[in-house]
């Protein structure tokens, strides 16, 4: 194994955290190779170096060391040079003997990581508050704690030509369809990227192309991921990110939150109806307002039209420019609030909205009613965060058609939106599943939430 040791030393030359420890034993010199920033050095000293230094004369080979000396949870042989490098870079330690053709590795991981905390993107009033972390081992643990099923499979796949990132495909055997499992595995194996840093690298291989709608689900909550796995879906856990992807993902799920299943059913359904209303307000309200005020004055009550005329007096732009200008201002405020540090961003968003709104009306750039319409549309986006991107883009599409043809253009834009959503698929399943399917499925959570005992079953098993 001298050639392996020489190769490792040449490859890791000039790396300060790659350590080599030589130990003289009865069977010859042993060399320990590890990266101390990825390993638990105290564990190495107590459970590897000390037993090797104290081993007796009856130990004659690495096999004896593996079977009689090292009393740790994981000790095994390396397969080849590539496997050796992979174990070193994963936080394991190599034991190399100059007299043998094989080498051992021991699991001694101990790298710095963030503890389990409250997920920032999926706050709940009631229910579990644990969130995934960047360490995939912790994420798998959080899932296994909730699914105590011997058929739960966690299959690791290395992705990224240079990063060798661990991607775990998690599913329940016999519950998730085999075709779905194979599709996800093939997508992960066919990632031809130098590195994989987030679930989106995998999602892009499985998403429907040319759409702003997310046809792959993602979550930061272990309870949500576990629920989807128990419904027969496949979860994708990527090392280095606190978000877990799930497949397939359906349009109706964009209106569901974790609170829906932890709070009173009737209140949950009430808030879900509000989200549906917010979705249509976010996408349709600006276009409808533009169509009515530009082409169809007769549909507006006379009292309101006089107020609108007074409000728009002095505004030098046509309504389309006025609406686009205010939508652009609100987008600026939203982006600034997201990108700035949280204490500054929150205060800046509130102040900017007040100043820009009042200043725009005072300067004659927009009328008050336009400001109200755009503000309602913008606030509605935040009730459906997973549809924010799609709603933002499609509201502009419908606004464009409404500016050209009025209400007929508005209807054309709306029909295009519905047709586009209906044409999408998620990993081979209709995106609007189970609506429009020819078979009946165990799905009791469509527009309104059903009883929990009806929901808690596989959605792919035919009744």
N, C-alpha and C positions, 0 to 999 in steps of 0.2 A: 504493500500500500504506500510505498515511498513516492511513487508517481502521483498518486492522488493527493498526498500532502503537499508535494511540490506544486502541483496544479492549483491547489487551494491558495497557497502562499503567493503565487504569481497573480492570481485573479484578484485577491483581496489586498494586494500591496497598496500601501499608503492609507488604509482604513484604520483609524485609531481604535475603533471599538471591536475589531476582530482580535480575539485573544488566543494564544497558544500556550498550553500548560504541559510541560514534559514531566512524566513520572517514571522513575526507575523501579521495575518490579522483577520478580523471579522469572517471568516469561519474556523479559526484555523491556525496552523503552516503549512507553505509551505516550501518545500525543493527544491532548484534548483540544478540540477546536470549537469555539463558540463566539457569539456576538453578545457582549455583556449588556448592551442596551436593550436586548430582546429577551434576556434570560434572567432567571432568579439566581443571582450569584451566591447567595447564602445557601440555597438549596444545593447548588453544585458543590460547595465546600463541604457541607455536612453529609450529603448522601451519595456523592460520587468520588470526590478526591480522597476523603478520609477513608472510606472502605477500600479503595484501591491501594492506598499506602499501607493499610493494616492487613491485607489479605495474606493468607498463609502459603506455605510451599506446596500445598495440595492443588493449588490453582495452576493449571498448565496451559490454558488457552483462553481466547476471547469467549468461547462457548461456556467455559466454566465461570468466567466473569459474569456473563449474561444470566446464567442459571443459579449461581451460588453467592455472588458478591453484591450485585446491585439490586437492592430491595426497593425499587421504585415502580410506579404504575405502568410505565411504557418503555420497554427496551426491545430493540429489534435490529435486524441487519439492513444495511442500505443496499439498494439494488444496483446502482451504477453511479457514475460521476454526477450526472444530472440530478439524481435523487439526493446525493450528498449535499449539493449546493442548495437544493430546495429545503432540506431539513435545517441547514445552518441558517438560512434566511427566514425560516419560520419560527426561530427561537429554540431550536433543539441543539444538543451538543453531540459532537462526533468523537468517538474513541477509536483511534487509529493505532495499529500495531505494525512495527516495521517488519515483523516476521510472518504476518498472515496476509492473505489476499483479500480478506473481507474486513469490513469495519462496522462498528455498532453506532447507533444513535439513541439518545435518551431524551425524553420530553422534559424540558426544564423551563418552559415559557414563563416569563415574568415581566413583560413590557408594560409601560405606563398606559393607562386607559381611563376613560371617563366612567364614573359610576352610573348606575341606573338612576335616572331622574324623571321629572315630569315632562312629558312631550310638549313642546312649544306650539306645534301646529294643530294639535287636536285636543283642545281643552274640554273637560267634561265637568258637569255640575255634580254628578254622582257616578260612581263606578271606579274601576282600577285606574291608578295614576302612574303606573310604571310605563316607561318608554324605552324603546330600543336604544342601543349605544352603537359606537363605531366598531366594537369588537364582535365579530360574528359568533364566537363561542358563547358570549353572554346572551346574544340574541337567540341562538338555538336553545339555550338553557331556559330562557323566558317562555319559549313556545312549549318545550317539553314539560315544564311545570304545569301547564294548563291542559295538555293532551297526554294523558297517561294511557297510551294505546300502543301495544306491541307492534302494530302495523304501521306506526308512524315512521316514515323513512326520511333520513337526512343524507342525501348523496352529494359529496363534494366534487366539484369540477374546477380545475385550474384554468383561468381565462386570462388573456393578455400575454402576448409573446414575450414581453420584457418584465411586466409586473408580477406575473404568476399569482394573480389574485384568486383567493378562494371564493367560489360561488357555490352555495349550497341550494340544492333543489329539494324542497320539503313537501311531502304529501303523505296521505294515508293510503296504503296499498289496498286495493279492493274497493275503494271509495272514489278516488280520482280516476277518470277514464284513461286508459293506457295511451290512447292517441294523443291526449293532452300532455301527458307526462313526456312522451317521446318528442313531441313538438318543442316543448320547453328545453329539454336536454340538448336536442339538435341545435337550437338557437344559441345556447351557451357555448357549445363546442365549436360553432362556426363563427365566433367573434374574431375577426381578423384585425385586431387592434393591438397596438404595442402595449397599452395599459388599460386597465379597467378600474375606475375610481368610484363608480356609483352604480346604482341599479339601472339608471337610464341607458347605460351602455348595453345592457341586456334588453331593456324595454324596446329600444329602437329596432331590435331584430324581430320583435314580436308584434309591435304596434301596426295598426293600419296606416298606410302611407298617405300623404297629402291630406291631412286633416288636423285641425286644431284641437279636436276632442281627444282626451286621453282614453285609449282603448286598453290600457293596462292599469290596474289598480296599484295603489301604494299606500302605506300606512306607517305611522310611527308608534302605534300601540300594539303590544303583544296580544291583548285580548281580541282585537279586531282581526289580526292576522290568523290567530288560532281559530276564530269562528269561521273564517273563510276556508281554512284548511279542512275543518270538520264538515263543511258543506260540499266537499269534494273538489276543491280547487288546489292549485299548486302555488306555493310560495317560493320566492327567490330571495335568498339572504346573501348579500354581497359584503365581504369584509371591507371595513373602512367607511361604511355609511349607516346612519341610524334609520334609514327607510327600507322597508321590506316590500318588494313588489309581489302582486298576486295576479294570477291568470286563471280563467278569463275575468274581465271586468265589464260590467254592464251599465248602460246609461242611467238606469233607475238608481244605481248606488250613489250617484253624485248628490242625491238629495237625502241620503241617509247619514246619520251621525251616531256615535257610540251612545250618546244620551238617549236615543230613541228606544234602546233596549234596557235601559236602567231606570227610566222614569215612567210615570203613569202612561198607559197606552193611549188614552184619549188626548192628553196634553202633547204627547209625542206626535200623534197624527195631526194635531192642530198646527204645531210648528213645522211639520213637513209640508202642509198645505201652503203655509207662508213662504217656504222656500220655493215651491213651484210658482207661486205668484211672483216672487222676486226674480226668478229666472226669465219669465216672460216680460216683466217690466224692464229688466236690464237689456234685453235684446230688442224688444219691439217698441218701447215707449219713445225713444228719440225719433225713429222712423215714422211712427204714427203721428207724432206731434208735427213733424216737418210736412207730411202729406196733407194733414188737415189745414194747417195754417197757410200753406202755399197754394194748394189747388182746390180745396173744398171748404171755403168759408161758410157756405150755407149750412153746413152740419154743426157749426158752433153756435151755441145760444147767443142771442143778440146782446144781452148784458155782458157776457164774457168777452165777446169780440170787441166791444167798445173799450173794455179794460185792457185788452191785449193791444189795441191800437194805441192807447195812451202810453202803455208800457214800452212799446217799440218806437215811439216817437223820438227822433234824434239818433237812432241806431243806424249808422251808415251802411251796414252790410246786409246782404240778403240772409234769410233765415238759415240756409245751409251753412254759410260761413260762420254765422253766429253760433250754431250748435257745435260745429267742428272745433271752433276756437275754445269753447267752454269744456268740451270733452278733452281737448289737449291739455288744458290747464289742470283738470282733475287728474289726468294721468301723470303729469309732472309731480303733483302733490303726493300721489300714491307712491310713485317710485322713490321720491326723496324720503318719505316716511319709512319705507322698507330698507333702504340702503344706509341711512344714517344710524349711529348708535341709538339704542332704544330710548333712553331718556330724552335725547335731543330730537329724535325722529317723531315721537308722539307729540311733543310740544309744538314742533315746527309744522306738523300736519294740521293741527287745530288752528294755529295762528294763520297759516297760509290760506286755509279754506275761508276763514272769515275775511281776511284782508283782500284776497284775490276776488272773492265774490262781491264784496261791497265796492271795491275799487273798479271792477269791470262794469258794474251797473252805473256807478257814478261817472265814469269816463265815457259812457255811451257805447261801450264795446258789446254789450249784451243787455237784453231786457230781463226783468225780474222773473217772468214766467219761464223763459228759456233756462235761466239759472236753476229754477226749481225743478224743471223737467230733467235736466242733466244731472242734478244732484240726486234726485230720486233714483235715476237709472244707475248712477255710480254706487250709491249706498247698497242697492240691490245686489251688485256684484259680490259684495263681501258676505252675503248670506249663502252663497254657493261657491266657496273658494276653489273647489276642484274644477269648476267650469269657468273660472275667471278669464282665462286666455281665450277660450272658444267664444264666450259671450262677448268679450271686447271686440273681437274681429268680426263676428257675425252681425253685431249691432251696426258696424260701419257698412257692411254689405247691404243690409236692409235699408239703412239711411241713404245709400247711393241710389238704390232702385226707387225709393220714395221720392227723392229729389228729381228724378227723371220723369216719372209717370204718376205721381200722387198715390192714391189708394190702390189702383191696379198694380203699380210697381211694388207697393208694400206687400200685397198679397203674393206677387211673384217671388219676392225675397223670402217670405215666410214658407212658401211651398218648397223652394230650393233648400231651405234649412231642414225641413222635415224629411225631404228626400235624401239629403246628404246623411243625416243621422241614421235613417233606415238602411242605407247602403253599406254602412260600416260593419265590420266583424271584429271579434276579439278572440284570437287563437282558434279560429274556425267556428265560433259561435256568433249568432246574430247579436249585434251590439244592443238592440232593443229587446233582447231575450228577457222574459218568455213571451212577449207580445209578438204575434204574427207567426209563431211556430206551429207546426202541424201536429205536434204531440203534446200531451199534457205532462207537466213536470211538477215536482214538489217545490213550488215556489210561492210562498205566502207573504211576500214582502215586496209588493210592487208599488202602487201609489200610496197605500196606507199600510201600516204595520199590523200584522195579524197577531194571534196568540203566540207566545214564545215557544210553546211545545209543538206548534205546527211549523215554526220556522226552523227549529233545531233538527234538521235532517238534510240529507244530500239533495242538492237541487238538480242533479243529473240522473237520479234514479226515477225511472218511469213508474207511475202509479198503476 
